Amino acid sequence: MKIAKSLIALALTALPLFALAACSGSGLCNPLGYDDLTTFLRKLLEIVAQIGFPIIVLYIVYIGFLFISAEGNPEKLAKVRSYFFWAIVGALIVLGAEALSLAIQATVDNLSQGI
């Protein structure tokens, strides 16, 4: 256990050195590799969607298991219905955020072309 902690500490200590070695020249180095904020936010939102949707699908499968195991108990069924409702709300938020960002990006592009 001590060896694993020592290796993790060594890796975390050496990581900034590798990041600085990747930067050449003078000035500040961009470690993310994105030129503007919109590209960074779009990629971040894509990653959130790619991670969020499988989690939501697994959660809905788990809710199905809970629904079957409730065996007609009204209290458990009410709880499972609440879980299902919030899973759908979460899915709509993730999907809606991506759709909203695409709509805002298209509006900004149209406005910048018109000016």
GIFENWO-V943884 format. One record per residue. N is the residue number from 0. SS is DSSP state (@ for helix, = for strand, . for the rest). Layout:
BEGIN
N/SS ; N/SS
END
This chain:
BEGIN
0/. ; 1/@ ; 2/@ ; 3/@ ; 4/@ ; 5/@ ; 6/@ ; 7/@ ; 8/@ ; 9/@ ; 10/@ ; 11/@ ; 12/@ ; 13/@ ; 14/@ ; 15/@ ; 16/@ ; 17/@ ; 18/@ ; 19/@ ; 20/@ ; 21/@ ; 22/. ; 23/. ; 24/. ; 25/. ; 26/. ; 27/. ; 28/. ; 29/. ; 30/. ; 31/. ; 32/. ; 33/. ; 34/. ; 35/. ; 36/@ ; 37/@ ; 38/@ ; 39/@ ; 40/@ ; 41/@ ; 42/@ ; 43/@ ; 44/@ ; 45/@ ; 46/@ ; 47/@ ; 48/@ ; 49/@ ; 50/@ ; 51/@ ; 52/@ ; 53/@ ; 54/@ ; 55/@ ; 56/@ ; 57/@ ; 58/@ ; 59/@ ; 60/@ ; 61/@ ; 62/@ ; 63/@ ; 64/@ ; 65/@ ; 66/@ ; 67/@ ; 68/@ ; 69/. ; 70/. ; 71/. ; 72/. ; 73/@ ; 74/@ ; 75/@ ; 76/@ ; 77/@ ; 78/@ ; 79/@ ; 80/@ ; 81/@ ; 82/@ ; 83/@ ; 84/@ ; 85/@ ; 86/@ ; 87/@ ; 88/@ ; 89/@ ; 90/@ ; 91/@ ; 92/@ ; 93/@ ; 94/@ ; 95/@ ; 96/@ ; 97/@ ; 98/@ ; 99/@ ; 100/@ ; 101/@ ; 102/@ ; 103/@ ; 104/@ ; 105/@ ; 106/@ ; 107/@ ; 108/@ ; 109/@ ; 110/@ ; 111/@ ; 112/@ ; 113/@ ; 114/.
END
